[in-house]
Amino acid sequence: MNVAVIQFPGSNCDRDTLQVLSRIPKVNASLIWHNEFDDASFDAAILPGGFSFGDHLRAGAIAAHSNAMQTIREMATAGKPILGICNGFQILIESGLLPGALLRNASLRFVCKWTNLTVESTETAFTCSFEKHAQVRMPVAHNEGRFFSDANELTTLEKNRQVVMRYSGENPTGTLDGIVAVSNVDANVVGMMPHPERASSAFLGGSDGLKVFESMMEWAQ
């Protein structure tokens, strides 16, 4: 399985993601500069965390107009797995590939901590290896990760099972209904604020995040 990890100016979790993918059997991951990503034949793509283009205008707003996003759209339309982690989630929302909006945290402060999460949907390309309602731990590190949508859109998301993960217990960012991850209707495009690449080994403090990447392989098979 050939996976593209897209690198933007300001990405800082790209090599972490690449390193995790290198440990998964049958995955061949490549780090590709955003303006050079024009090959939709890849089997999957990941938009990593960081501060693309310095978060000018809004987090993810400039990267959403990168040349790479046309290729990402083609892959998404073809049903290929697309994951946006933190800043990558912001980019997917800004590009219209995922619903809702990501606002500043309710505290108006950067939040960086390990959090408890509930897996709400196991029907997506990045959660199909989890048990339904599994309780997992992953860290968050962001200033603009407070998911928001209007009441009608939220009802639609719940009905279509597009809410992928929520905070379990404490909601440190004030995100709507504890939502930290959502998918598109086809469940192949997922955005999440928690960092699975930082929870991929007991050495890092936990390995629950590894299943996010293993799910991609299960989905493909």
N, C-alpha and C positions, 0 to 999 in steps of 0.2 A: 504494500500500500504506500503510495507516494503522497506525502503530506507537505504542503507549503506553509512555512511560518513567515508571515509578511512583516518586514521591518520598515518602520517609519522613522523619520527624524524624531528622536525623543523616546522611542521604544526602549524599555529597560528590563523587560521580562522575556525578551525574545530568545536569548541563549538559554535561559532557565527552561523554557518550554522545549527548546530543541534538545536539551540534555535529557529531559524526561522521555521524550519520544524515542530517543536513541536506545532506551532500555526496553522498549516494547517489541517483541518478536514480530518480524515481517513488516515493520514500519521503516520506511526510508524517508527521513525528514530533511528538508532543505530550507535554509534561511535565504529569503529573496527580498531584495530592495524593492520598495513599493512601485517605483516607476518602471521597474523591469519585469513586473509580474504580468505576463500576457499569455500564459499557457494554461488554458482551462482544462487540459487533459489530466491535471493532478487529481488525485482521488479525494482529497480533502484540503481544507485551508484553515489556518488558525490566525486570528488577529490578536497579538499579545497585549499585555498591559504596558503602562508607561504614561508618557505625556506627549502624544504625537503632536508635532508642530508647536510644542510648548503650551498646548491647551489654549491657544489664542482664539478669540471670538467665543467659543464654547468648547468644552472637552469633546474631541472627536470631530468637530465641525469641518475643519480643513481636510483632515484625512479622508473624510467621507466623499470628497471630490477628487481623490487621487485616481490616477489611471488604473491602479490595481482594482478599484471597486467595480469597474466594468467586468473584469474577469471573475471577480467574486460573485457578481450578479448572475453571470452565465452558469457558474458552478452551482449556485443555489437553485436556479431554475431547473437544472438537470438533476436535482435531488441529492447532490453531494453534500457531505457533512461540512458545515461551516461553524466555527466556534469563535466567539469574541469574548476575551477575558478582560474584565475591568475596562481599561481604555478601549479595548476591542469591542466590548459591549456598547460603549458610548458611540463608537464609529458605526456600528450596525444600526443603531437607532437613528443617528443623524442621517444615514444613507437611506432610511426608509425600509430596510430589510427586516426590522423588528418593530413592533408597536410600542407606544408609550413614550415617555420622556424620562431623562435622568437629571434630577435637580441637585442643588447643593444639599449636603447633609443638613438635617434639622438643626444641629448644633452650630452650623457654619464653621466647623472645624474639620480638619483632616482626621479620619478615623483609621487607626492601624492596630488590629488586634485579632486574635483567634476568636472564631464565632461558632456557635452551634446552629446547625441547619437541618431542615427536614426536606427530603427528596419527595416532591409532590407528584412528579410525573416520571415514569420509567419507560415512556414511549418515544423518547427523543434519541437522536444519534449520539448524545453524550451522557445519557443516564440509563440506558437500557441494561447495563450490567448491575445496577443497584436494585435492592429490594424496595418495593413501594413503601413510602413513609419511613424509609431508613433515616436514622439519626446519624449525622456525620459532622466532622469538624474541619473547617478550612479558615484561613485568615483572610481578612479584607484589608485594603489599604487604598483609600480614596477620599476625595473631597466632594465629588459630584456623583453619588451613587444612589440617591434617593429616588426610587422608581415611582412614577406617577402616571396615572391615566384617568380619564373621566369615568363616571359611573357606568355608562353604557359600554364603553370599551372594556372595562374591568369585567363586566358581566359576560361579555363575549369571550374574553381570555379564559375565564373560569369554565365556561361552557365547552370551549374547544380544548380544554386541558393544556393550555399554553403556559400556565404558571408552572415552572419547573422546580424551583427551590424557594424556600422561605427561611427567615430566621426562626429558630426554635427557642422560645424564651425571650431573652433580651433582644431588643431592636435598636442597635446602637446608632443607626443613621436616620431613624424616623421614616424609613421607606414604607410605602403604602402596603398595608396588610402584610408587612414583613417580607414582601417580594424581593428576591435578590437575583432571580434568573427567570427568563422567559424564552419561548421558542416561537417560530413562525407556525402557521397552520399545518404545514407538512412535516413539522418536527425535525427537519434536517438542519435548520439554522437555530443556534442557541447562543444567547448572550448571558453572561453571569458576572456579577461583581466579585464574588470570592475568587481566590487564586488557587486553582487545583495544582498548579505546578509547584507551589510552595508547600503543598501538603501531599507530597508524593513519596515520602520516605520517613521511616521512624526516626532517622537521623535529623530530620527537619522539624520533628515534633508531631508528625502524624502522616498517615499514608492514604487517607480516604480519597484524596484528590486523584490518585492514580486511576481509580475506576472511571473517571471522566474520560480519560484517554483510551482506556481499555474498551469502553463502551463504543467508541468510534470504530474500533476493529470489529466488534461483535455486530454492529449495525451494517458495516460493509459486507460482512460474510452472510 
